[in-house]
Amino acid sequence: AADGSMALTVAVTDTGMGIAEAELETIFGSFEQKSGDRNIEGTGLGLAISRRYARLLGGDIRVESRAGRGSIFTVRLPVAEAGAEPESRPPPEEFRRLPPGGPEWRILVVDDKKTNRDILEKFLTRAGYTVATAENGAEAMDLHAAFRPHAILLDIRMPVMDGVAVTRRIKSLPDGGGAAIIAVSASALEEERLAVLEYGADEFIRKPFREAEVLGSLARHLSLSYDNRPDGGEASADAAALAALSPERIERMRAATEGGYMDRLSEEIAAVAEEDPALGRALAALARGYEYDRLAALFDGAAADAGRLSGGKGEGTS
């Protein structure tokens, strides 16, 4: 800008159904949703809250769209030049995994959206749980009888039979169905939370859920604990272990992590595993646990120890 100020502009584009011109402004109102789509979760508060936050920060959110062609949402926020980068990264969350050799813990995931089922299944299987999935309440009731889960992660809004009805039926069984019920929903309505808790749900988690929140909830209700060492403590990754790797491989892994190129990182870790299986397992465990901050710190540290940080080649002492 002419006054020297700076702004951050982020544009998000999709190629979906688009939004009719008459709805372009109304969708930013509270409790407003696209009138042509009745399968949207939530209450229509997301855009309204987002725009208010943006305006409180001195910016705004705007939308351009054509029906049948998709939409572009643009966020513009005033920013200031950052100071020096912190010397150390904040500690990442601990990796959580069930101790090896323990009993089987069965979890039933119930959600009509495949994306949500896949995310939860990935969280849970990585932590060592045995997982079954259902896409509606009726299917969940059948699986409950056959699978006998220890806990159920249950979406509230579903076709055929919603989560409140499933909770009521399971908790009416002898011993409450033998499963802890953790209800999940994208809805902001307090009435839904109270309804499912009234019928016996043990906890209510709002979407989007975090891995640590889901695993922590299961630990509380199943009275279990996790082994928080990477890959169950079988192997570890530290500067000493990385020192044996070539400078070029460390740099490639560092660049892939910083750039978000996870496929490239996986390929490099697989190559490391061929040379050093224990180190490869440890790095793979961090990658599976989304511990990218920890990986980046490891690679930065290994490169720094060898004088190979980007831009630091050939630097002399002052």
N, C-alpha and C positions, 0 to 999 in steps of 0.2 A: 504494500500500500504506500501511498505518497508520504504518509506520516511515519514510515519505517516499521509499522506493526506487521505482524505475520499472521497468517491464517492456515489452518489445516483443513483440507477439503478431501472427503472420502465419498466416493460414489459406488453404490452397490447396484448392479444390473442383473435382472433376471429375464428369462424368455418365456414366462408363464402366460396366464390368461389375460394379464393386463387389468387396468382399472378404467371404467367408463369415466368420461370427462366430468359428468355431473357428480361423481363421488370423490374426485381428487382432493377436495378440501374437507369434505365431511369425514373422511377416514381418520383425520387427526382429532376428531372429537371423542370424548369419553363414551365408552360402550358402543362404539361404532365399528362395524365390520362390513366387508364386501357383501352386498345383498345377494350376489349370484352364487355364493359358495356357502353352503350350510354345514360343511365338514370341518370348519375352522375351530380349533380348540381355543380356550381362553374367553375373555370377556370384552375384548376390544379396548383395553386400556394401554396396551404396549406402545402404540404410536403416540398417543396423547401424552403419556409420561415421558417418552423419549424426546418429543419436541419441547416439552416444558423444561427438561433438564438442559437441552441444547440452548434454549433461550436464556435460562438462568446463567449459563456460562458465557453469554454474550454472542451466541451463534444462532443457528437455525437449521431445520430440516425441511427440504423441499422434495417434491416428487414430480416426475414427468412420466406419462404413461399413455399407451394406446391400447384399446381393447383388442385382445387377440395377438398382441405383439410383445407384451412385456412392460416392465417398469424400470425406472432409474430413480433411486432414492439418494439424495445428496445431503451429506452432513458437512456443515462449515463451522469451524470453531476457531476463535482467536487463540494464538499460542505465543509463547515467549521462548527465546533461545535458552536451551538447557545449560546448566553449569557442567562442571567436570563430572565424568562418569564415576559412580561409586567404586571404591577399590574392591569391594567384595559383593558377591551376589547374595540375596536373601536365601536362607536355607530352604531347600525344597521340602515338600511334605514327605514323610516316611513312606517307603514302599511297604505295602501290606500284603501278606501272603499267609495262608494257613500253614501251620507247621507240618512238615512232611511226616508221613507215617501215622497221622491222626485219623479219626473217624470221618466217614463221608458226611458232608453237609449238603442237603438237597434244597435248591431254591427254585421256585416257580415264578417266572416273569410273565405278567399278563398285561398286554398293551395292544390296541388295534393298529398302532403305527409300527411298521417293520423297523424303521430307523431307530426308534426308541428301544425296541426289543434287542436289536443288534448291539446297541451301545451298552445296555445293561448286561447282556450276555458276555460281552468282551470284558467288562469290569470284573464280573464274577468268576468266569473261568480262569482269568489271569490270577486271581486271588486263590484259586484252588477249589472252588465250589463246583458241584455237579448241577447243571442247569437244564431245565425244561421250559419251553415257551408256549404261550397260548395267545391267540389274537382276539378273543372275546370271552365274556363271562361264562357262557355255556360250555365252551371248550375247557375253560379253567376248572369248572366243576368236575368234568370227566377226568382231567389230568390229576386233580387233587386226589381222587380216589385211587388212581393207578400209580402215581408217582410218590405219593405220601411226602410232600415237601416239609422241611423244617420251618421254612419261611416263604412268604409270598410277597413279591413286589407287584402291587396291583394298581393299574390305572383306574381312575374314577369314571371318566367319560368314555364309554364304549358302546357299540351297537349290541343287539341281542340281549345282553344282560349287563347292566352297568356295575361299577365297582362297589357301590353301596349295597346292591342286591347280593352280590357275591359275598361280601363281608357278612351280611346278615345270615345267609344260608350256612356258611362255613362255621361261624361262631355258634350257631344253634346245634351243631353236631356234638356228640359226646367229646368231652375234653377240648371243646372249642376247635375241633378239627385238627388238633395237634400241630398247628402252625401259627407262627407269628405273622401278622398281616401288617405290611408297611404300605400305606396308600400313597400314590404319587399322582400329581395333577398339575397342569399348567394354569388352572383356574385361580383367579384372585379372590373368588367368593368365599368368605368366611363360613357361609352356610354349608357349603360342600364339606369343608374340613370338619365342622361340628357334626354333620350327619354321619360321616363315615366313622368318626371316633365314637359317636353314640352307639353305633351298632357293633362295636368291638374292635376296630382297628387299633393296633398297638402304637402306631406313629403315623404322622402325615408329613410327607416331603414334597416341596414344590419343585416343579421343573423350571428351568433346566437343572438336573441333579448333578452333583459333583461326585466323583469316584470316592473320595474320602468320606463324604457324608453318607453315601449308601453303605459302604463297608463298615463305617462306624456304627450305623444303626443296627446292622445285622449282628455285630459283635455284642452290642448291649442286650438285644433281645434274645440272643442264643447263648449268652454267657460264655463267649469264647474269646480267645486272644490271637493275635497275629505274630508271626515272625517278621519283624520289620527290616531284616537285613536283605540286601539285594539277592534275588534268586534263592531265598530261604537260607542264606548264609553259606551256600555251597562255594561261592567264589566272590571275589571283591575286585573292584577296579580302583586303582590309585595311581599316583604319579610314578611310583616305582615299577608297577606292572606295565605302564604305558611306555616306560623308558626304552624297552626293548624293541618298540615299533619304529619303523622308518619315519623320518621327518615328513616325507611326502604323504604317507598314510595318515599321520596325525593331522596334517593340514587339510587333507580331503575330508576327514571326519568332522573337523572343526567347521569347515566351510559349509558342509551339508547340514550340520546342526543349526548353525547361525542362520542359514538361508531357508530352513524349513524343508529341505529336500530329503524326506524320510526314506524314500526308496533308495536313494544313493547311500544314505547312512546304513541302511540294512545290508546293502551289498558289501560295503566296507567292513561291517562287523562280521559278516559271514566269512570274509577273507581272513580277518583276524582269528576267527575260531579255528580255521585250518592250521594256523601256526601255533596258537595258544588256546586250546579249548576252554580252559577255566576263565581266562580273560574275556573270550568271546561270549561265554554264557553271562558273565557279569554285565558286560556292555549291553547285550541283548535284553537282559532283565530291566535295565534302566530305560531302554528305549520302549519296551512294552509298557512300562509304568509311566510313560510320558514325562520322565525325569530329564527333560531337555536342558533345564538350567544346570543340573548337576553334571550332565555330559559336557555341556559347553565349558563349565568351569574346569573340568578335568582336562579337556583338550587345550584350553587356554594355558593352564598351568604347565602341562607337558611341553607345549611349544615355548613358553617363557623360559622354562628351565634350560632348554637347549638353545636359547637365543634366537628362536625362529618365529616370533610373533610377527604378524603382517606389518610391514613398514619398519621392522626393527632390524632387518638384515644389515650387517656391516656397521652398526652403530658403535661409536666409540664411547669412552668414558669422558666425563667433563672434568 
